[in-house]
Each structure stands twice: as C-alpha cells, then as structure tokens.
Amino acid sequence: MNPAFWPAHTTACAHENYFCAMHIIFHCMKHITCTILIITLSTWASNCEFTLARLKYGGGGDWYANSSSLPNLIKTIQSATAISICDSVATVEIMDERLFQYPFLYATGHGNIKFTHKERLRLRKYLIAGGFWWVDDNYGMDESFRREMKALFPENPLTPLPADHPIYRSRYALQGLPKIHEHDGEPAQGLGIFFNNRLVVFYSFSSDIGDGMEDVHVHNDGEPVHRLALQMGTNIVMWFFEQ
C-alpha cells in the first residue's frame, strides 16, 4: 500500500471503523517497518475485518440496483474463503468522510453516472492512494461511466484484461469474465484502469455479474448462472486481498 494512504486511512479509523486498520495490516505485513503500526492497529479487534461498500453516485442512475447481490456475495465469501467479511454492506458517497475507511468500492446501475469536479479529484486521490473500485454495468451506464473515466484518468484509458489475468482465477479458475445476461449480444468484457502498474478500477461490461448474484428467483437465471456470478464476485474480492 502506498504510505500516503495511511494518514487519511488511520484518521478515518479513529472515528469508528476497524476495517480500514485491518486493510493497512494486510498490506503492511510484507514490510518490517510496519511492525509498530501493525501492533498499534491490532488493538482495535472486532468480529469482522472487511466491509464491502456500495458507492452512491450522482447523475440519476440507480446506484442501489440489485439489492440482494452483495448480501449473497458476502455469504459466498464467508463460506468459500478465509476472509473475515462483515455481514453488512456500507453505503458511501465520494465526499463522505468515511470513504477512506473502505478500500474496496462497488458500483452498479442502469442509468447515468456523473461526478462533480470535487468528486473526481477525491475519487482519483482515493484510487491512487490504494483504493480499489469494481464497477459492474447493469446495462445502461456504459456511456456515462466511460465518459467519467476519461475525465478521471485521462492519461490511463480503460484496457481489456486478458482471460488469464489473476482476477479471474484467484479462488475459482474461470475462463475470463462470465457472460450472465445477453444485453446487446456482445461478449462479456473485463476492463481495467491501471495506475503505476496497479489495477485501480475493474469494469465488468456486457456481463451483468450483479444480476447474476441476485436471488435466483429475481431474474430466473438458474442455479448454474447464479453460482458462476458469485464465483466471479468472490474472485474479485479474493484477488484484492492478494495484492
């Protein structure tokens, strides 16, 4: 983790949330110089160590879509990995003082996504400092999302990830991004934005992983598709913790 991320992260931790401290610990364990920091932050122990955060964004899009998807993903992570993930899902806005408590952000929706200038600056700072953002196109947000990414990282365009990228096989060996819903008939694409060779944004396009992770009866996708979507979601979270 970039040391520049620590001050904002630890300041936010001081307010209420232990998870951010544990995220520092996971990344610090590789460095002897972090020993004192680890010992200090470890005193904030709680029953879980990681909270998924859903990003509430402006522009009119349904940021709240697929209400059962993240709870189902959490259950899968709890049963299939050793990650101590919390049962609850946080909702956070970019300008929220709690943003740096949640190094892993998730966003989805069907409609427009739009950031203010101040939001772009803060989100860029968050991502450069060590944060990670998974964006899942729920069919309809692609145009506005790509527009925002060009404004956010004009020097680092969205880049297709190869099918053998570790994000597809950190827990389950998948052959690239699964195709969950038909949409316009285009193949599923996993794209990313890199900063200093680190993947800071993962964009699942023309797939709809969030729909697939919802309760099976919501979209009637069937158990195999539901399981495949949850495996992909688990892979993304597992990959994040392996960095």
Secondary structure, DSSP 8 states (H G I E B T S, - for coil): --TTHHHHHHHHHHHT-SHHHHHHHHHHTT-GGGHHHHHHHGGG--S--EEEEEE--BSS--TT--TTHHHHHHHHHHHHS---EEEEEEEE-TT-TTGGG-SEEEEEESS--B--HHHHHHHHHHHHTT-EEEEEE-SS-HHHHHHHHHHH-TTS--EE--TT-GGGTSSS--SSS---S-TTS---EEEEEEETTEEEEEEEESS-HHHHHS-HHHHT--HHHHHHHHHHHHHHHHHHHH-
